[in-house]
Amino acid sequence: MRFDGRVVIVTGAGSGIGRVIAQRFAGVGAKVAVVDWLPDRADAVTSEITTAGGSALSVHADVSSRRDVDAFVGLVASELGPVDVLVNNAAIAEGDDVLQMDEATWDRDVAVVLRSVFLCCKAVLPSMIERHTGSIVNISSVNAITALGNEAYSAAKAGMINLTQGIAVRYGAHGIRCNAIAPGTIRTPIWQARIDRDPVVFQRLLKWYPLGRVGEPDDIANATMFLASDDASWITGVVLPVDGGLLAGNYRMTRELLAEAGNEKLDS
């Protein structure tokens, strides 16, 4: 799977999933815009890519700001060329429990998670339409599909899925594809504070995953690159769970229910 000379924007690329996605695209020939709101992180990932022989541009921007988004998309077009692939990955998750969060927290989560997708898509679509080609991959979440807490983040991720479908349907005739990925638990630096408090958190979480492990950033990068590639040329508007089977069903719960049913038969 090659992306030689193609221009790829990855938001939230300064760490975690976004960092690995940016590195992987660069490793197969893409020119990557590494977008992050923290300059040091964007610079570090860009340096990693260029040191490895890849092509990357460090971009410092608030993706929830229309002015910032329009400015950096223009910069990318000027420095790297027209955008071929947009990966909307930036996110925060600060709002948990409707009764506990304030409006400012809700607004910030929704702005970074969902408004950023609207703004970035709006900025790259005209060029894609003009060239009759383009692929957008939105990194959503299993939280968008089932209740797992973090209600502001989760609601925004759910909105991302509907926006993905809307763009896919409206602009498919222009040669543009738009798909979403719904990751489960992924082992990234954002978990470090939780691990410091609870060193066995991943061991406790993996019991809910049929494949018996939590995900790695490469798992999401693999899916992202496939959906962005020509190998997925007839795939658009889909939501691909990359979740170790989490959404397929809860086998632990099933076993407990079966055990209970067996006990009831023995008791009858």
Secondary structure, 3 states (H helix, E strand, C coil): CCCCCCEEEEECCCCHHHHHHHHHHHHCCCEEEEEECCHHHHHHHHHHHHHCCCEEEEEECCCCCHHHHHHHHHHHHHHCCCCCEEEECCCCCCCCCCCCCCHHHHHHHHHHHHHHHHHHHHHHHHHHHHHCCEEEEEECCHHHCCCCCCHHHHHHHHHHHHHHHHHHHHHHHHCEEEEEEEECCECCHHHHHHHHHCCCHHHHHHHHCCCCCCECHHHHHHHHHHHHCHHHCCCCCCEEEECCCHHHCCHHHHHHHHHHHHHHHHHC
